[in-house]
Amino acid sequence: MTDEPVVLKALLRDRHWKYATFCAEYDKVARTLGSELTGTWPSRAQFQRWLAGGLRGLPYPDTCRVLEAMFPGWKVEQLFAPYSEQRAARPPAASAMQPDRETAPASAAAMDAASLIANRYSDVVAVYDTRSEFTAKMPAHTLFDHARSIRACGLSLNLLCQQYAELRLRRLAEGGTEIRCLFLDPDGEAIRAREAEENYDPGTLSDLTRINIRSLQDRVRRLLPEEARSRLEIATYDETIRFNVIVVDEQLAVVQPYLPAVRGVDSPTFVLERKWENHGLFPMFDAVISSLWTRAQKI
């Protein structure tokens, strides 16, 4: 291999895929090949070496299988070959994959409608049945380690407060990352209603939320250098909870609805990547978190 950028980098650039999106798409394809292949995507550092052409050989055979399934028509040797406009223009086998227009089925209208829907909501890059499945496939460090901004709103924000190391969170703030955390008020009416809806004893969710807020206050913000403390903002709101939303670098969003009588951890999780300024689902949930923050009580 050379030190030139490779064809894979051009293909990812055309799809607007960053690392987190690549991992989500990798798992979607890997699941169709065998459940044991999920979660075998490269580390962020290895991913960067892939794109820079820094490999001396090819990835493991199972990884090669997934990559070839992700990019039909490309052999893995071609994906890691030096980039050129000719190579990146289309897969070598693309012409063989195109349907014969004269023999194509007469369902063009249906295909056009499906294409329109797919394009309109193509900022949804991954869907998981539960939040636990999401965190198993996309752990917190994958989302946050290199973030320059994090905005989170929800109930107790366990992904950030319980599943991400306090030391790493302090390092982010010290390094300039802006972090906003918006919790459901542990003393409010909305959290008591949610406890009843999830069939918890009174105070269960309130106590967990208080612990997470105090952890951010005492074990993260208080230990930051004075000039960095303002980068970690904490607030609460007391409104019916509908979504848990985390926005990273204004480009990636993790969204989870709160369903009736279903624990938050058991609800589906959607991963969105911004593609347009005012279209798709990303701007909608970006507006949700921004609106809640304007009405929040700062701590």
Secondary structure, DSSP 8 states (H G I E B T S, - for coil): --SS-BHHHHHHHHHT--HHHHHHHHHHHHHHH-GGGTT----HHHHHHHHHT--SS---HHHHHHHHHHSTT--HHHHTSB--HHHHHS-TTHHHHS--TTTS-S-HHHHHHHHHHHHHTTTEEEEESSHHHHHHHS-HHHHHTT-SEEEEESSS-HHHHTSS-HHHHHHHHHTT-EEEEEEE-TTSHHHHHHHHHTT--TTHHHHHHHHHHHIIIIIIITTS-GGGGGGEEEEEE-S---EEEEEETTTEEEEEE--TT--GGGS-EEEEE---SSSSSHHHHHHHHHHHHHT-EE-
